[in-house]
């Protein structure tokens, strides 16, 4: 099993930046990839970005491509989401996810573990 813990959320003005972190613990040796999702009240949880543990291929949602950067530190079992040029529409609770599956995409159902989420609020 894997435990995930997000941090770094908060209140930021439009155009600002935030860096989210997700620390993984437990049986991380079986982890093949990690991703970020976000959710706002009344909406479905949506994909933000993902990264494979090796070799580190990344995928981004069109809404954040060019503004967000996902990365990971294998030695620390930690994933990051650097968010720049934040917009009010980026306001959401951001969740860290991990999967042990050999093949996966951007569907939330393909991830096995989830963190509790961290709130990001962007003011205009």
PyMOL commands that set and color helices and strands:
alter all, ss='L'
color gray80, all
select helices_A, chain A and resi 28-30+74-76+88-90+108-110
alter helices_A, ss='H'
color red, helices_A
select strands_A, chain A and resi 2-7+10-13+18-26+33-39+46-52+58-60+68-73+78-83+92-99+113-114+118-123
alter strands_A, ss='S'
color yellow, strands_A
deselect
rebuild
show_as cartoon
